[in-house]
Amino acid sequence: MYIFILLIIILKISINIAFPSSENLLNDTNSYRLELNSEFKTGGFDFNGDGKQDFIISDFQTNKLYVFLVISQDMVDRDL
């Protein structure tokens, strides 16, 4: 019985450390918050038809679209 109570206490402490309820405890770790106000990933598609998923990002500050293509080896061997 005492082993189960001790196990529950250890689990409660470890859950509080792993998932802190306040932002101050989270700031003490090596985690960093990312703020991506200017970029928004609009989707992942297969733009070049090689069977691998590519993705597109729109930048609202510059009003530009960026397409990132994942190129396979057989795509490199043939002419684009």
C-alpha positions in Angstrom: 0.0 0.0 0.0 2.8 2.4 0.9 4.5 1.6 -2.4 1.5 2.7 -4.3 1.2 6.0 -2.3 4.9 6.7 -2.9 4.5 5.9 -6.6 1.5 8.3 -6.9 3.5 11.1 -5.1 6.5 10.6 -7.5 4.2 10.6 -10.5 2.5 13.8 -9.3 5.9 15.6 -8.8 7.2 14.4 -12.2 4.0 15.5 -14.0 4.3 19.0 -12.4 7.9 19.3 -13.5 7.2 18.0 -17.1 4.1 20.0 -17.6 4.4 23.2 -15.6 1.2 25.2 -14.9 3.0 28.6 -14.8 5.0 30.2 -17.5 7.8 31.0 -15.1 8.6 27.3 -14.6 8.6 26.9 -18.4 11.0 29.8 -18.9 13.5 28.1 -16.6 13.8 25.2 -19.0 15.6 25.1 -22.3 12.4 25.7 -24.2 11.8 28.7 -26.3 8.5 30.2 -27.5 8.3 30.9 -31.3 6.3 33.8 -32.5 5.6 33.5 -36.2 3.4 36.6 -36.8 4.8 37.3 -40.2 4.9 33.8 -41.7 2.0 31.3 -42.2 2.3 27.9 -43.7 -0.5 27.6 -46.1 -0.1 24.0 -47.1 1.9 21.0 -48.3 1.4 19.8 -51.8 3.3 17.9 -54.6 4.2 20.8 -56.9 6.8 19.1 -59.1 5.0 15.7 -59.4 7.8 13.6 -57.9 5.7 11.9 -55.3 7.2 13.8 -52.3 5.4 16.5 -50.4 6.5 20.0 -50.9 5.3 23.0 -48.9 4.5 26.7 -49.4 4.8 29.6 -47.0 3.3 33.0 -47.4 5.0 36.1 -45.9 2.4 38.7 -45.0 4.9 41.5 -44.4 6.5 41.3 -47.9 3.4 39.8 -49.5 5.5 37.0 -51.2 5.0 33.3 -51.5 7.9 30.8 -51.0 7.7 27.3 -52.4 10.1 24.7 -51.0 10.5 21.7 -53.2 11.8 18.3 -52.0 13.7 17.0 -55.0 14.4 13.2 -55.3 17.4 11.8 -57.0 15.5 10.8 -60.2 14.2 14.4 -60.4 17.8 15.6 -60.4 18.8 13.3 -63.2 16.1 14.6 -65.6 15.7 18.1 -66.9 13.3 20.3 -65.1 
